[in-house]
Amino acid sequence: MDLSGARVLVAGATGVLGGALTAELAGRGACPALAGRDPARLAQVAQACPGAPTVLFDAYDPASCARAVHDAKAALGGLDAVVAAFGAVAFGRTAEVGDEVAEHLYAVNVLAPAALFRAALTVMGPGSMIAAFTGVVAEHPQAGMADYSASKAALSAWLGAVRREVRTSGIRVLEARPGHLDTGFADRPVAGTAPPMPAGGDPHRVVAALADAMETDAELLFTAPDGTPVVERRAR
């Protein structure tokens, strides 16, 4: 994918990771559309990306995710890529985490990106791409984060199945599984308190690697033990 002129919807553009990705893509000549839940924050982010259309969506409302895709397509005149850069996290022992918290995590981390991408697949053609952040917990579930780990593993499995469905049609599916990043995400759980964690990695380094992966039609991005982003053309 040539990012210069590429029309990319960034869902979660108001977050630290989504904002960094938007800036990276714009710096490479892409034409982003910014999607978020908070109108005020969305307007603020748009100031740093002149001319970029904005669309509202609520990750707890799958129908709004689909509408965001169609609104972005209309505003940009088409879509070449859709990236999900949003999520929710919770901490606590499994027996102490309420069912409503688990439901929230699965809704935001699985059903919302699935709705977003399901709509995208109906409007994108060969050479296009969908991409999502799952995280290292998709492969290595963590104690005290059972439902969060499971939700990310579920999204990873969903992406893997879709990848097999659409590969022959020329649509790429990119999954990013970075380790803990310095975005403040763990400080904003829907429940519980984060355990002590090592210093987070640089999100700007990861989004630069994600943009590289998009340009090379790669399928997997992860971080090595030393924090170095690694891009694989074919997911394992």
Secondary structure by P-SEA (a helix, b strand, c coil): cccccbbbbbcccccaaaaaaaaaaaaaccbbbbbbccaaaaaaaaaacccbbbbbbbcccaaaaaaaaaaaaaaaccccbbbbccccccccccccccaaaaaaaaaaacaaaaaaaaaaaaccccccbbbbbbcccccccccccaaaaaaaaaaaaaaaaaaaacccccbbbbbbbcccccccccccccccccccccccccaaaaaaaaaaaaaacccbbbbccccbbbbbcccc
